[in-house]
């Protein structure tokens, strides 16, 4: 079983609590609105990190980040996109096991059509009255076991 750490909407703020929650991950996925390239540098100290570009990632450092990407973990495909409204694929027919997204800052775990839809929420500056969160997913060839980790209520 592999552990995938999932984070989004850091907006340039890398909290020590988020790093602690992701410690031990075999892979980290950042679902966009990174904010500063240093955020990715800090995540890469923990584990290999894959990231997509969010709507605030407009500076030159972010130009190499894709708008969407597929990440294979234990034979399961994670499709990563910042804004779920920009999803341009039918997940089940494309053999995708999980859609990872951010943008709304609202953490959620939902299943639909045999596909996991995971928004880790926001690990950056608090927005509205939403909690500060990340997610972890334990992955095997047959199962995805997601959890939301609350860093601050």
C-alpha positions in Angstrom: 0.0 0.0 0.0 1.3 3.5 -0.9 0.4 6.7 0.9 -0.4 9.7 -1.3 -0.5 13.2 0.3 -2.9 15.6 -1.3 -2.8 19.4 -0.8 -4.3 22.4 -2.6 -4.7 26.1 -2.5 -1.6 26.9 -0.4 -1.5 30.4 -2.0 2.2 30.7 -1.1 1.8 29.6 2.5 3.4 26.3 3.5 2.2 25.5 7.1 4.4 23.4 9.3 1.2 21.5 10.3 0.6 20.6 6.6 4.1 19.4 6.2 3.7 17.2 9.4 0.4 15.8 8.1 2.1 14.8 4.8 5.2 13.3 6.4 5.6 9.7 5.4 3.8 10.1 2.1 5.3 8.2 -0.9 4.0 10.8 -3.3 2.4 14.3 -2.9 -0.1 15.8 -5.3 -0.7 19.5 -5.3 -4.0 20.5 -6.9 -3.1 24.0 -7.8 -3.0 27.6 -6.5 0.5 26.9 -5.3 1.3 30.6 -5.0 5.2 30.3 -4.7 7.6 27.8 -6.1 9.1 27.4 -2.6 5.9 25.6 -1.6 6.8 22.8 -4.1 10.4 22.8 -2.9 9.3 22.2 0.7 6.9 19.4 -0.4 9.7 17.7 -2.5 11.8 17.3 0.7 9.1 14.9 1.9 8.3 13.0 -1.3 8.2 13.3 -5.1 5.6 16.0 -5.8 3.3 16.4 -8.8 1.4 19.6 -9.2 -1.0 21.4 -11.6 -1.3 25.1 -12.2 -4.2 27.0 -10.5 -5.8 30.2 -11.4 -3.4 32.3 -9.3 -0.3 30.6 -10.6 0.5 33.2 -13.2 4.2 34.0 -12.7 7.0 32.5 -14.9 7.9 29.8 -12.3 4.5 28.3 -12.8 4.6 28.1 -16.6 6.0 24.6 -16.5 3.1 23.3 -14.4 0.4 21.6 -16.5 -3.2 22.6 -16.3 -4.2 18.9 -15.7 -2.2 15.7 -15.4 -2.6 12.0 -14.8 -0.6 10.3 -12.0 -0.4 6.5 -11.8 -0.2 5.1 -8.3 -0.2 1.3 -7.8 -1.9 0.9 -11.2 -4.7 3.4 -10.3 -4.9 6.7 -12.3 -5.4 10.0 -10.4 -6.6 12.8 -12.7 -5.6 16.1 -11.3 -7.2 19.5 -12.2 -7.4 22.6 -10.2 -11.1 23.5 -11.0 -13.5 20.6 -11.3 -15.5 22.8 -13.7 -12.6 22.4 -16.2 -12.8 18.6 -16.1 -12.5 17.6 -19.8 -12.7 13.8 -19.5 -15.4 11.2 -18.6 -13.5 9.6 -15.7 -15.1 6.1 -15.6 -14.8 5.5 -19.4 -11.2 6.8 -19.3 -10.2 4.3 -16.6 -9.6 7.0 -14.0 -9.9 5.9 -10.4 -9.8 9.3 -8.8 -10.3 13.0 -9.7 -8.3 15.3 -7.5 -9.2 19.0 -7.5 -9.1 22.2 -5.4 -10.2 25.7 -6.1 -13.3 25.8 -3.8 -11.3 25.5 -0.6 -14.1 23.1 0.6 -12.7 19.6 1.6 -14.8 16.7 0.3 -14.7 13.0 -0.4 -17.3 11.7 -2.8 -17.8 8.6 -4.9 -19.6 8.7 -8.2 -19.8 6.1 -10.9 -17.0 4.1 -9.2 -14.7 7.2 -9.2 -13.3 9.0 -6.1 -13.8 12.7 -6.2 -11.3 14.3 -3.7 -10.9 17.9 -2.8 -8.3 18.2 0.0 -9.6 21.7 0.8 -7.2 24.6 1.4 -3.9 24.4 3.3 -3.1 28.0 2.8 -4.5 31.2 4.3 -7.9 30.6 5.9 -10.8 31.6 3.6 -14.3 32.3 4.8 -15.1 30.0 7.8 -13.7 26.9 6.1 -11.2 24.6 8.0 -7.6 24.4 7.0 -7.1 20.8 5.6 -5.0 18.4 3.5 -5.9 14.8 2.5 -4.2 11.5 2.5 -5.1 8.5 0.4 -3.9 4.9 1.0 -3.7 3.3 -2.4 -3.4 -0.4 -3.4 -4.1 -2.0 -6.7 -7.7 -2.5 -5.7 -8.6 0.2 -3.2 -8.4 3.9 -2.4 -8.8 4.8 1.2 -9.1 8.6 1.5 -9.2 10.8 4.6 -9.3 14.5 5.2 -6.9 15.8 7.8 -8.0 19.0 9.6 -5.1 21.2 10.5 -7.2 24.0 12.0 -10.9 24.0 12.7 
